[in-house]
Amino acid sequence: MTLTTADPIAELADIIVGEVDTSTRRRAEYSSDASNYRVVPEAVFFPACEEDVVAIVRAAARTGTPITARGAGTSVAGNAIGPGWVLDFSRHLNAVLEIDPDRRVARVQPGVVLTDLQRAASAHGLRFGPDPSTQSRCTIGGMIGNNACGPRAVQWGRTVDNVVALRMVDGTGRVVEASAGFDPYPQLDDLVRRNLAVIRTEFGRFGRQVSGYSLEHLLPENGRDLAKALVGTEGTCAVLLEATISLVPLPAATALVVLGYEDMPSAADDVTALLPLKPLAIESMDRHLVEVVERHHGHVPALPGGGAWLFVETAGVDAGDALTAAEAIAAAASAVDARVVPHADEARALWRIREDGVGLAGRTPDGEPAWPGWEDAAVPPARLGTYLREFEELKLRHGVHGLSYGHVGDGCIHTRLDLPIADAPDRFRRFLEDAADLVARHGGSLSGEHGDGRARGELLPRMYSPAALRAFADLKAIFDPHGILNPGVVVDPAPLTDDLRIPAAPALRTTGLALLHDRGDLSRAVHRCVGVGKCRADNAAAGGFMCPSYQATRDEKDSTRGRARVLQEMINGALITDGWRSAEVAESLDLCLSCKACGTDCPAGVDMAAYKSEVLHRRYHGRVRPLSHYTLGRLPRWLRLAAPFAGLINALLAFRPLTRLGLVLAGADPRRRIPALARRTFRASRSRSAAVNRGRPEVALWIDTFTNSFSPEVARAAVAVLDDAGYDVVVTERQECCGLTWISTGQLDAAKRMLRSSLNALEPFLDAGTPIVGLEPSCTAVLRSDVTELLPDDPRSARVARSVRTLAEFLQDPAAPHAGAWTPPPLDDVEAVVQPHCHHHAVMGWSADERLLVSNGARIEKISGCCGLAGNFGMERGHYEVSVAVAENSLLPALRGQPDRELIADGFSCRTQADHLAGRTGRHLAEILAERLPRRSR
C-alpha cells in the first residue's frame, strides 16, 4: 500500500475493514495497561482481518509511526502501551480457527481470550497448558508476547513450550511463517554463528528466564525454532496474526494439598524436595495476602497452621489416584502442618485466593497503595529460599513493604510493594537496581513471566553481558529495521522512571462522598485501578456481576478500567482539560449502571458507582441538571405526591400514547412502561393494631419508597414471616427515604439531608437495640454502606450500618433473639430462577439468601449478572438498547431457558425488567416464605 495523503490515519480509516479512533477519550483509555506507566497513543486501531494489520504496519513503516500490539491490556510491565498507533486485537481478531484433537493443536487468532480457548478445547478433553491468573480476560497474543506461564507451568510448561508455529507481520509489513527448522531470514544464521558462545552460556539457564529475548531456541541443537524464539519478544520484532499451539489432555482427576510453613523462605526451601513427585502446580502465599483476602471477601477456607503456605496440586487417573499423590506430597514435605483437600469446590475456593492476589496485592496490609515494577522476578528453585531471605533484607534496607505470592515451583515470586513512585523516583530507581543485582547474583531473571517492558528494560545490562545485548539489537534489526515495533522496550529501552503515571496524579479532595478507604482523595481512589482487567472477564465464566455495560458492548470504554483511566486523565489534566465538565468524562460514565458490583468483584476495590456519584455531584453543582435527574432522580418525592391519586394515575397510564408522552417529558425512553402504583401503599393499609406490642422482641422493618408505593404486598409478606418467627414488627413514624435515586444521580447534598432525617427516625430503634430489616436491596445497601460515606461524622451512621440486615440475614442471624427457635417453612415445591440484585450481591452478599432457600429444599438456578434496568439507568433516554443488551447477557436467557420455573427477585428494578422484557412476574423472598407459612400466621 502506498499512502497518497499527509493524513495516514484518515486514509487507513477508508481502507481497513476495522475501526480507528483518535478521540481524546479513547486515547485516555489506552494510555495505560496494568503497569505503572502512562503513554498516550496517537490513535487506537481495531483491525478486523489480517489485511487490516498488514496495511496498518506498512503505513507505520512508511511514516515511521510506532506500533504497539495489545490484547487485554493486562501487561504489568508496560509493554502494551505506546506513543503511536495501538492495535487492539481483542475486539475482532478473537476466533478459535481450528482444534485438531488428533494432533492436539489449535489454530487461534491473537485476540482469543484464554478461557474461550479452554472452553472450546475442553469439548475434546484438551486444554492449553499455561494458565495465568488473568486467564478470564488475557489473550493468547498477549501470552505469546510476554511468554506467560501460570501455576501449572511446572508440569505443562510456559507459553513458549506450547507454541508450534506463528504467522506474523514484521516491521516492514512482510508476512512470515515461523516454525521449527524454517528460517525465512538468512541473516539469522549469521547472528547465531557470531553469538554461539554467548547464547549457549547466557540463555536458557532455567525455565523462568523470561527477560530479554530467548535466543537459545535458535541454536541448532534446539531445532532452530524461530517461532519459539519470537515468543516473549513483547511485540518488538513482529505483530502476531495467527498462532498454532499445542494442547494437553485434561487431567482425569485432581487433588490439592496445602502445606503450612513458618514463612515464605522456609516454604521455598522445600520446593526441590517436592518437584520429583511431579505435581501439576506448586504455588505459595504468605499470611499477609491471606489476611487481605479475608478482609475483602469476609472469610477464607480453613488453612493449616503456619505463616506461609504451599498449594500443591496433583493429578491422577481417578480421584483416588490424585488423592494418593497428594498424600505422598504431604508425607514428603517438611511442613509444620498439612491438609489434603479432596473436594473440588473447596479446592476452587482456595485457589481463588491466588487468583485474586494480583489485584488485592495492590494494597499493603496497612492499606497503602502497592505497585508493580518488581513483581515477577525468578531464580532457579534451588536458590529461592536464600533469595527470599536476602530480598526481605533488601526491602528492610529500602523501607518498602508488600505482599508476596507466586509460582515457587518454577522459582518465580510475585510481589507488590509500596514503592516511592510518587514522591521519590530516585529511591524507586535505587531499589530496582539493587533488586536486579540481587537476582543476577542468584543466576535469576528480572522477569519470570511478565516481560521486561518499560519496567525492567533499562535493568537488562545488570543481567546480560554487552554481547548479549548487542545480539538483542541485531535480532530486532532483522525483523524491525525501522524500529517502529514497540520502541523503548528491550532494545534501546526507555528509562524506567520515564512516563510514570502516579507522579502525574495530584490529590483531589472529594466534597460529596467521604471515600473513607482512600482518605477522601478521588485521585487515590481511581488509582486503585491497577489495570488487571477483571472487569473485562465474561461474567458467565467468572460468576460475577461486574461491568454489565461492558458485558453488553465489549468496549473498553464501558469497563471499570476504561472509566478509571479517563478519570485518572481528568485529574492529571494534561490530556482531558475540562475537568468535571469534560465531554470525555460524561461519555465514559454515561453507561455506568451504578451497579456497585465493581466494589466487590474488582480485586482492587474500585467503586465506580461512588466515583460517578461524586463526579455528577461536582459536575452539576449549582448548574442545571439533565431532566431525568429532576424526575427519575427525585422519584420518591413524586410518588409521595401521587399516592392519593393512584387509581386515577393508573387509569391514565393504561392509555399507551399518554404513557409514552409522559415518559418523554420525564426524560425517559418512550419504549418503557411505567409500573402501576399500588392502590393503597403499605403505610396506608397498615392498621394501628398491627403495631401493638405483644411483649415479643421487636424488629424494625425499613419501608422503602419502592416497596411502599409499588409493592406493598412484599412488606405485608415480610410482616407475616417475621410475625411467624416470633417478632413484633415496628416501622418508623412516617415515611422516610434513604435518598437512593439522589445518590445515583449525584444529588448528594439532598441525599445527605434525607439520610439525616432517616437517622433521626431510626435513632429510637438504635437506642433500643432493635434490629432493622430492609426489603429493597438497593435501599438496604444505602443504609449498610452509603450512609457512612455520606455522613461519616454522624456516629449514628456506623450504628445503622451495623444494625441493618436483609430478611434472609436476620432470619438466620445466630445473635437474633429467636435464633434457632424458628423453622422456615418447607420449600421443596420451589423451583426457581433467582436474580440477585446487584447491590445485594455487592454490599450484603447473597449467600444468606442462597443458604435459606437451598437448606429448606428449594431448587434454584442463580443468575450471574445484572438485570440491566438498574434503577433510573434503564429508564433514561439513550440507555434502552444497552439495558436490553445487558438483560440478554444473563436474565433473559435464563428466563427463556426455564419458562416453568418461578422467578425470585428481591429488587424492584429486577422484577420490573423481567416483566417488561419477558412478561415474567418476579416474587420477593418474603413472598415465597409467607405463602408457605402455616395458616395461623397468614
N, C-alpha and C positions, 0 to 999 in steps of 0.2 A: 504494500500500500504506500502510495506517495501522497503526503499531505500537500494540499494546494492553498491553504489559508494560513493566516497568522494565528488562528484560534483552533489548536488541535482538539481541544475538548469538545467544542461545538461540532467540529467535523466528525469526530468519533461518535458523538451522540446521534448523528444522522446515519452512521454506517452500522453500528453494532445493534444486535437484537436486544441486548440487555439495557440497563439504565445507567445513567451517570447523574450524580447530584453534587452541585457545588455550593449548596446553601450553607449559610453560617451554622445553622442548627445541626445539619448533618456532619459538617466538619468538626463541630464540637463533640458529637457522639463518638467519632472515630479518632479523636485526638489522644486517647489513652487506651491501653489494654489492661492487663491485670498487674502491671508493674508500677514503679514509682515515677514513670516518665510521661511527659506530655509533649507531643509533636503534632502540630495542626497540619492536616493534609490540604493539598490544593483542591482535590476532588476525590469522590468515592465512586468507584465503578462496581456494578453488579453484573458481571458477564453472564450471558445465558448459554453460551456454547463455546467450543474450542476456538472457533473462528474469531469470536469476540476477544478472547485472551490474546491470541496471536496478533490481531490488529492493534490492540492496546499496547502490547510490549513493543511492537515495531514502531509505533508512533512515539513511544517513550524513548526508544533508542535514537530515533532521528532528532528528537528535540532535547535530548539529554535530561529527561524528566525521571526522577526516582520512582521506582515501582516497589510497593510493599504488598505481598500476598497475605490475606487474612482469612481465618476460618471463623471460630467463635470468639476470637479476641481475648482468649484466656491466657495469653503468654505472660508469664511472671517476670520475664527478663527484659521486656521492652522490645521484642523483635516482631511485633505485629502493628507497629506504628511507623509512619514515615512522612516526610515533608512534601512528597509529590502526589502520586496517584495511588490510593489504596484500592486493592481489588478484593471485594468481599465475595468469596465463593459459596457461602452458606445459603444464599437465597435461591439460586437456580441450579448450580452445578453440584447437586447433592443426591445423586441417584446411585443405588447399588445396581450396576450394569449386569452383573452375572455372578452366580455362585455355582461352582463346579464341585459337587460333593465327592466325585471320584478322585479328582486331583487335589481336593481340599484347598482350593484357592477361590478368591473373589476378585472381581474387577469392579473398581469403585471410582467415582468422581471425587475430587478433593474436598468438596463441601459436605460429604456424608457424615452425619453425627454417629459417633461410635455405637450408641445404644440402638440406633436404627440398623446398623450393620449386624450387631449382635442378635437383634430380633429376627432379621432375615436369615442369618446363618443358623440360628437355633432350630429352625424348622428342619434342618438337615443333620441335627445332632452335632453342630460345629459352633465355634466361636473364634473371634480374633483374640490372641493371647494377651497382649498388653491391655491394661485397663486402669488408666489414671483416675484419680478421684473426680475429675471433671467429665467423666465418660458420658454423662447425660446431656452434654452440650458440646464437648470438644469434637473437632472434625478430624478425619483421617489425614487431610492435608496438613493440618497443624501438628498432628502427631509425627508425621514424616519430617516436617520441618525441624522439630525440636528433638526427634528421636525419643519420644515419650515412652515411659516404661510402666509404672504402676506396681502394685504389690505383688502380682504373680509373675513378675519377670524372673524371679528365682527359678521357676520351672519352665515358663514359656518364652522367656527372652524379652528383649527390648523390641521396639518397632523395627529397628534395622534387621533384627534376626528373623523377621516375619515378612520382609519385603522381597518380592520375586522380580518385579520389573516396574519401571516407571516410564511414563510418557510425559515429556516436559518440553517447555519452550525456553531456550536460553536467552541471554541478554541481547542477542542480535535479532531475536524473533524467529530463530530456527527451531523447528520442532524435531526433537530427538527421542529415540527409544533407548533406554538404558537397561541393561541386564547383565548377568554374569557372562564374561567372555566376549561381550560385544562392545566394541570401542569405536564410537563414531568420531573421536577426536584423536588424531595421530599424535598430537603434542603430549598426550598423557604418558605415552611410553617414555618419552624423554624426561618428563617430570619425575616419574618413578625411578628411572635409571639414575638420575642425578642425586636422588634423595633416599636410595635404598637403605643406607645405614641409619639415617635419621628416622625413617618410617619404622624400621624394624626395632629400634631401641626406644623410641618415644611414644609410639602409638599402640593401642590395643593391649595395654598392660593389665587392665582388669575391666570387668563388664560395664561398670558405670563411668567409664572415661568418655564423657559426652562433650566436654569443652573442646573448642576448635573443630577442625574437620577430621573425619575418620578415614585418614589416608591409608590405614592398614588394609582396607578392602581392595585397594588397587594392586596389592602385591601379587606376584604370580602364584605363590603358594596359597593365596586366599581366593583364587579364581578370577582375579582382575574384574571384580564385580562393581561396575560403575554405579548401578542402582543403589547398592548399599553405601557406596562412598558418598553419594549425594544426600542420603538420609542424614538429618542433623545439620545441614548447611544453612538452615534458617532462612531460606528464600534468597540467599545471597548469590547463588550460582544459576538457578533456574526456577521457573514457575511451573508447578505441577498441573498437569492436565488430566492424568488418569493413573491409577496405581493397580498393579496386580499383587495381591498379598496372600500369604498362606494362612490357613485356618487350622485350628487344633480341635480334637474331639472334646465335647463337653464331658466333664467327669461324671461317672455314673452316680457317685455319692461323695459328699464332703463332710468333714467334721472340723471342729475348731477346739484348740486347746489354748487357754490363756494362762500364761506363766507370770508370776509376780516376782519382782526383784527389788533390791534395796533402792537402786537408782538406775538411770539410763546406761551409764558406763558398765555397770555390772551386768545388765541385760545384754549389752553389746558383746561383752566378753564370752557369752555363752553361745553366740551365733555359730561359730565354726564347729561346735560340737553337734549342732542340730542339722546343719546342711547335708551331711552324708545320709540322713534319713529321708531325703528327697521331698521336703514339704512343698506345697503349692505356693505358700507365701509365709514370710516372717516379717511382721510389722511391729513397730514399737510406739508407745505413747507414755508420757510421764504423767504424774498425778496432777500437775498444774493444768494440762489440757483437759483431763477428765473432769476436773473441778469446773472449768469454764463451760464444758458441755453440759454438766449437771445444772449449772445456773441458767443456761439458755433453755434447756428442754425440761427442767424441773426434776429430772431423775435420770440415772443411767442404770443399766442392768448391773447386778452384783458382780464385783470383780474379786479375784483372790487378793490376799494380803500383799503389801508391798508399796513402793513409791514409784514404780515404773513397771510396765507390762510388755511382754511379747505376745502378739496374737499370731498363732501358728496354725495355718490351715492345711489339712491333709486330704488326700483323695483315695478312693478305693473302688473296687468293682461293685461293692454294695455298701450299705450303711454300716454293717458290722466290720467290714474290712477297713473303711475310713476311720471308724472309731478305734479299732486296734492300732492303726497307725498313729492316731492322736495320743493314745495311751503310751505308745512307745516313745513319742516325743516327750511327754511328761516325765517318763522314767529316766530319760537320758539327760534332762535339763538339770542345771544346778540352781533351780529357782527356790525361793523361800516358800512359795506356795504355788499351787496349780489347780486349774479347774478345767475339766473336759466338758465341752458344750456340744451335745449331740443333736440338739433340736435346731432346725434351720431358721425358724422365726427368731429365736433368741440370738443365734449367731448373726443374723442380719442386723438386729438391734445393736449388737456390739460393734459390728463393722461400721455402723452409721457414725460412731464416734470418730472414726478415722476419716470417713468421707466428709464430715462437716469440719474437720480440723483446719482445712485451708482457710475458710472464712472466719471461723471462730478464733483462730490464732492471730487475726487482725487486731486483737486487743490483748495486752498483757494481763496477767492475773489481777493486777491493780486497776484495770480498765483503761490504761493508756494506749494510744494507737501504736500498733506494731507493724513493721513494714517488711516487704521482701528486699532482696538485694544480696542476701547471703542465705538463701532459703533451700538450696538443694545440693550443697557440696557433698562429695562422696570420697571415701578412701577404701582401699581393699579391706574386706571384712575382718581379716586378722588384725588390722591396725585400729579398728573402730573404737574399741573401749579406751585405748590410750588417747586417741584423737579427741574423744568426747571429754575426757578429763582435762586435757590441755585447752580445749575450746571453752570449757567453763571458766578456767583461769583467765583466758583471754577476755571473756565477757566481763569478768570482775574488774580486770585492769582498765577496761574502757567504760565501765559503768553502764552497760547495757543489759537488758533483761528480755525474756521472751519465752515462748512455748516451743517445745521440740517434739517431733514425731517423725516417722519415716520408714523407709524400706531397708531396715537394718540387715536383712538377708543379703542385700547387694552392697551394703556399706554406705547407703545414701541416707542422709538425715535432712529433714525439713525443719526449718525454724523461722519464726517471725520475731523480729527484735524491735525494741523502741529506739531505733537508730536516730541520732540527732539530725535528721534530714532538714528540718525546717529552720533550726536556729544555729546549727554548726556544721555546715557541709564539709569543712576541713576535718573535723573529728569523724564524720561519716566516712570520708575517704581513708583516713588513717586506720580505722577499724577494718575496712575491707582489705586494705593492703596487708595488714598483719594476719588477717584470716586466710588470705590467699597464700601467704608464705607458710603458714601452719599446714595447710592442706598439701602444699607442694613437698614439704619435708616428709610427709607421710606417704608420698607417692600417689596422691589422690588427684581428683579433678574438681575444678572450681564449680562445675555444674555436673550433676548426676542424672538430669533428665530434662531440665527446662531450657537448656541452651544458654549461650553467653549474652546475646542481645546487647542492649546498652548498659546492662548492669555489670557485666564482667569482662566485656571485650578488652577493655584497657588493661585488665589484670593478666591477660594471657602470657605476656613476657615473664611473669613470675612462675609459670608452669612449663612453658616451652622454650626451647633454645631459639636463637635468631634464625638458624637454618630451618627450623620447623615453621616459624612464622613466615619466612620467605616462601616456603612451599605452599602455605595457605594462599598467599598473594598470587603465586603462579597459577594455582588451580582456579582461583576466581577469575584471573585474567583470561584464561582459556574459555570459560563459559560466559563471562560478562566483561568483554573488553572495554565497554563504555562506562562501566562502574555504576550502572543505574539500578541494579537489583539490591534492595535493602541496604543502601550505603550507610556506613557508620557502624556496621555490625561485623564482628570477627576480624575482617581485614580493614585496616585504617580505622579502627574503632573510635567512636566519639568519646570524649572524656566522660567518666562515669558520674560526674557532678553536673554535667550539662543537661538542660531540659528537664530538671526535676519538677514535678507537679506541685509538691507541697509548699516549697518556699514561695510560690506564686499565689498562695491562697491566704489572704488576710482574714482575720477573725471577723465575724459578722453576728452581732448580738441580735437575738430574737426579741420581739415585742409582744407577740401573741401567745405562743406556747413556750413553756419553760425549757423544753428539751433537756430534762434533768440529767440524763445519762451523758450528755455532751456539753454540760456546763453552760447551757444557753447560747451556744455558738453554732449557728447554722452551717458555717464552713466546716467545723469539726464533724458535724453530723453527716453532711453529704459526702465527706471524705471517708466515712465508714465504708463506702463502696470501694473495695479494692479490686473489683473487676472480675471476680471468679465466675460470674455469669450464670449462677444457678437460676436466675430469673429467666434464662433462655431455655431451660430444660422443659421437656414435654411433661406437663402435669400428669398425664395418663400413666407415664412411666415412673415419674418421681413421686407421685402420690401427694402432691402439694396443691396449693391454690394460687401461688404467686403469679403476678403479672398476667391477669386474664386478657388484657388487651393485646399483649404480645402473643399470647396463645392464639388469638384471632387473626392478627395481622402478620406475624413473623417478621416484624420490622424492628430493628434496634431502637428506633425512636420510641417504641412503646414498651420497652423493657425498663425495669427498675434501674439497671445500669445506665442505659441511654439517658434517662431523665436525670440521674445523678451527675452524669458528665456535663449535661447542659447547665445544671445548677452550679456545678463547680466553675464552669466558664463564665457564668453570670457573676459569680463572686470574684473571680480573677479579674474580669473587666477588660481584658486585652482583646478578646475575640467578640464576645457579646457585650455590647457597650451601653445598652439602655436599661440595665438593672432590672428591677422588679417589673417594669412595664415593657420589657422587650418582647417582641413578637416570637422570638425563638423559645423563650420560656413558656409563653402561653400555649404555643403549639405543642411543645413537649408534654405539658401537663394536661392538655385537653382530654386525652383518652385515658387518663389515670382514673380508675373507678373508686379510688379511696377505699379499697377493699381491706386494707391493713395486713394482707397476707404476707407481704414482704417483711414486716416487722418480726414475723415468726419464721417464715420459710427461708429468708435470706440468712445465711450463716453469719454475716457481718452485722445483722440487725438494722439494716437500712429501713427506715419507716417513711416511705414516700407519701403516705396519706397525711402524716403530720407535716411534712415539708410542704406539701401542696396547700394545706390549710394556712400555714404561715405565709407562703408566697401570695395567696389570694388576699389574705388579711393586709399585707403590706401594699400589694398592687392597687387595691381599691380603697385604701384608707382615705376617707374624705372625698371620694370620687363616685360618680355614677357607676352602678354595677350593671351586669347583664340582667335582663328581665327575669330570667329564671331564678336569680338569687332572691328577688323580691317575692316570687310566687312559690316555687318549689322549696327555695331555701328558707322560707318562713311559713311553711305549710301548717305546722301546728297552730299558729295564730289564726289562720283562715279556717281551719277545721273547728276551732272553738266557736268562731262566729257562725259557722254553718250548721252546727249541731241542732239547733231548734228547727231548722228548715230541711232536715234530712229527706223527708218524704218528697217534698216539692223538688228539691235538687235532683234526687234520683229519677223522678219522673221526667224532668227536663233533659237529663243526661241520656235517657233512653232514646232521644231523638238524635241520631248519629250526626247529622250536619251541625247541630248545635254543639255537640261534644267536640267535634273537630275544630270548630271556631274557637271554643273555649281553650283548647289545648294550644292553638296558635297564639292566642292572646296571652297565654301564660308562659310563652317561650318554650313550649314542649312540642314534641313531634305529634302531628295530627293522626298518625297511624296508631298511636297508643289509645288505650281505653282508660277512662277514669274509674277507679274502683268505686263501687257503691258504698255510700255511707251507711253505718248501722242506723236503723230506725230509732233505736234507743242506745245511747252509749252505756258502757258498763256502769259508770257512776250514776247515770240517771235510773238504771234498772236495779241498782243495789239497794235493798231495803235496809232500814236502820237496824232491824233486829239481827241482821247478818253480822253486824259489828259488835254485838253484845258479847262481853267477855264471859265465857262459861268456866273460867277457872283453869283453863288449859294453857300451855305455853303459847305465846303469841309469835306469829311470823308476819312481817310486813310485806305486802305484795306491792311492788312498784308498778303502778298502772301507767304505762307509757301512752303517748298520744295515739299511736297506730293501733294498739290493742283496744284502747278506749273508743276510738272513733270508727274503726273499720272491723275489728274482730273481737267484740266483747265476749263472744262465746268462748274464746280462749281463756280469758280471765275467769269466767264462770267455771270452766273445767278445772282450772288451777285451784280455785277455791274448794271445789269438791274433792280434789285429790288431797290437798293439804288438810282439809277437814277430816277425811278418812284416815289420814296419818296422825291425827290427834292434836291438831293445832287450831287455834283461833286466828283467823285471818284479819289483819287490820290494814288500812290504807291511809295515805296522807289526807289531811283535812280537805284539801282542794286539789284540783288537777294541776300537776306540775309538769315541767318539760325539761329534759336533760340538755336540750339545745343541739341535738344531733345534726339537724339539717343546717343549722347556722354554722356548726363546726365544719361540715363538709364543703360549705361554700365560702369559708374563710371569714365569716362574720363573727370574729372571736370576742369582740367586746360585748356584743349582745349575748353570746353563748355563756360568757362568764357571769353576766347578770342572772341568767336563767339558772345556772348551776348554783349560784349563791342562794337563790330562792329555794331550790331543791334541797340544798344542805340545811337550810332553816327548817324545812318541812320534815326532813329525816332526822333532825337532831334529837327529838324525843326518843326515837327508836334506838339511836346510837347510845344515848344515855342509859336506856333500859336494857341494853344488851340484846335487843330484838334482832334476829336475823332478817335480812332483806333479800327477797327473791325477785328477780327480773324475768320477764317473759319474752320480750322482743330482744333478740341477741344484740343488735346494734346499740340499743339504748342501754342494755345491761353493760355492754363494753365501755360506754362512756363513763358510767359510774364506777367501773372497775379500773379504768385506765386513764381516760382523757381528763377526768376531774383533777387528778394530781398534776397534770401538765398545765391545765388552765388556771387552777387555783392552788399553786404549790405552797403558798404561805398560810393557807387556812388549814389548821390541824384536823378539821373535820373531813377534809378530802381523803387523807390516808385512812381515816377510820371507816369512811364509806367504802373505799376500795377494798378494805379487808373484810367488810361485812356482807357485801353483795355476792349472791350466788345465783347460778341458774337453777331451775327447778330440779334437774337431774342431780346436780351437785348437792343441793340441800337435802334431797330425799336420801342420799347415800352418805351424808356427812357424819362421820363417827362422833363428832363433837356436838351434833344436834341433840336437843332434849330427848327426843324419842328414838335416838339411834338404835337400830336393831329391833325395835318393838313393832315396826310396821312392815307388813309384807306386801309388796306390789302385787297387783292382780296378774294372773297368768296372761302371757302374751303369745301363747302357742299358735293362735289363729292369725297372727300378724305376719304378713309377707309384704315387705315394703321396700321401695326405693327411697333412700334418705338423702336429702340435700342439706348438708350443714351450711349455715350462714357463714360467710367469710369472716365476719367479726367474731363469731362464735369460735371458729377454728383458730383465729389469730390471737385472740385475747384470753378467752377462757379455756380453749381446748375442748374437743368434742368427745373425749374419752369417757367422761361420766355418762353421757347420753348413750353411747355405744354399749357401755357395760350394763346400764339399766335395761336396755332393750334386749340384748343378747342373753343376759343371765336369766331373764324371765321368759325365754322361749321364742322371741321374735326372730324371724329370718329376714335379714336386711342386706341390701346392696348399697354401700355407701358411695356417693358420687364425689369424686375429687375434682374440684374446680368451681369457679364462681357461676352463679346463675345468669349473670350478665345484666341484671337490672340495677343492682347496687344503689338503691335509694333513688335520689334525683338523677343520677347519671343516665340511666337508660331511658328516662322520660324526656330529657333535654333534647331540643332540636339539634341535629347534627350527630347524634350518637346512636340512632336507631340501628343502623346496619351493623355497627360494631357490637352493640348489645346483643343482637340476634346471633352474630357470629360467635360471640363468647358462649351463648347458650348452646350452640351447636357443638362446642368442644366436649361437653360432658352431660349437661342436663337433658337436652332434647334427645340425644341418642339413648340415654338410659331410660327415658320415659317411653320412647318408641319400642325399645327392646323388651320392656316389661309392662305391657299395656294392662295387665290384670292385677298388677301389684299396687298397693296403696302408696301414696306419696306422703312422706313425713317431711315437713319443712317448718321449722320454728320461725324463720324470717318472713315478715310480711312481704318484703320485696321478692323473695324466692317464690312464695305462693302466687304473687301477682304475675310474675314472669311465666310460671308454669301454666297458669290459667289463660293468659293472653296468647302464648305461642303454641301451647299443646292442648288447651282445653281440659287440663287436669286440675282437680281441686286438691290442694295440699292441706294436711292436717298438722296441727301442733302436737308435740309430745304430750302436753297436758290433756288434749282431747283424746288421744289414743289411750291414755291411762284412765281417764274419767269414764269413758264408755264401757270399761270393763270392771268398774268397781261394783261391789255388792249393792243391791237396790237401796239399802238403808242410807247409803251415802250419796245418793244421786238426787 
